[in-house]
């Protein structure tokens, strides 16, 4: 079993309260800035529930991910190229700890973790689990970011 320290309950902001990194599709935000919470369940049948969510450009969303299974999972937010890059990172790491990507969280068996994100661009994104084999087995979902 792999343990991923350094990815515990986070709002992905820097220690000075400012976001530490931004992406083309948005940036980490503080949980206090959240417009709403979207609850997602991660299970050992390699699925997220719900499998798709709708948000609006400019919205700050806290994703609260509950792992109802007995194996660790993760939640990585981003378009296909970001998912591919993260999958490569995870494959290279082996049993090393996750490096704390601001758009990804780990969720231990039976645990809940949150990621707060500000969506700055309209478009389609994905969320996925890149524990080896999970994404390939279908542990991926869609985020539709509406223009308004």
N, C-alpha and C positions, 0 to 999 in steps of 0.2 A: 504494500500500500504506500502511496506517495503522500507526503504531507507538504503543504505549501504555506510556509510561514511568510510573513511580509505581505500577505494579501487579505488580512482580516478586515472587518467592517471599516470601510473607508468612504470618504466623500471626495477623494482624489484631489484635494486642494493642498497647496503648499503650506508650510508651517506659519507663514505670515498671513494666512487667510485668503491669499490670492490663488487662482488656479495655476498649476505648475506647467501645464502643457495644453496645447490646443491642436486640433486635427481639422482637416477640411470639412468634416461632417459635424463638428461641434467641439465642445471642451468640457472637462470635468467641472463640476459645480459643488457648492456646499449644500448639504442636505437641508439646511434652514431656508435655502432659496427655492426649494422644490415647489412647483405648481401642483403636482399630484404624485401619487405613488402608484406604480404598476406592480402587482404581485405576480411572480412567476414561480412555478413549481418545476424542479428538476428531479427526474426519476431515473431509476436504474434500468428502465426500458429504453433509455437513450432518447428521451423526449423532453421538450419543454412544454408546459401548459400555462398560458396559451402559446400556440405556435406562431402567432402574429399579433402585433400591436400597432395602433395608430397614434401618432403624436403630431404636433404642429411645430413648424419652424418658430424658434424663439422660446419654446416651452422648456422648462427645467423639470426633468422627470427623475424620480428616485425609483430605480428597479430594486425591488426586494425579492431576492431569490431564495426560496426554501428548498433545500435538498431533502426530499422525503425518502431517499434511498440509503443504501448501506455502503456505497463507494463515493469517493470524492468527485465533484464536478466543478466546472468553472463556467463563467459567463463573460464572453468577450464581445464587445460592441464594435461594429465597423462594417464597411463595405467588403466585398469579396477579396480585394487585394490586401486589406488589413487582416482579414481572417487567414489568408494564405501565409502572410508574413508571421503572424502569431503561431500558426501551426508549425512552421519551420523552427521558430524559437523553442517551442515546447518539445519538438523532436530532438533538437540538439541538447536540451537541458538534461534529458534522461531523468535521473532521480534527484536532481538539484532543485533548490527552491525557486519558485517563480520570482521574476525580478521586479514585480510591482508595477506593471504597465498601468497607466491611469485609466485605460478603457477596459480593464479586465479585473475580475475578482475570482477568488477560489471559494468554494463552499464545501466544507467538510461534511461527511456523512451525518445526517440528522441535524445539520446546522442551517442557519439563515445568515445571509450577508447582503449588503446593499451597495449599489453604485448609483451616484447621482450625476446626471449628464444634462448639459444645455445643448439643444439641437439648433445649430446656426444656419443650416442649409436644408432645403427641401430635397427629397429624393428617397431612394430605397437603400436600406441598410440591413445587416444581418446581426443576429446574436448567436453565438455558438459555444460549444464546449470542446476544448482541444486536448483534453486528457486523451492519450493515445487510443485511437479506435472509436471514440465517442462521436466525433463530428462525422466521420465516415459512415457510422451506423445511423445517422439521421438526426443527431442532436444539434439542430440548428433551427432558428426561427427568423421571421421577417419583421422589420420595422419600416412602416410607411410614414415618412415625414411630409406632411401636407404643407403647401406654401403659406396657408393662412388658416 
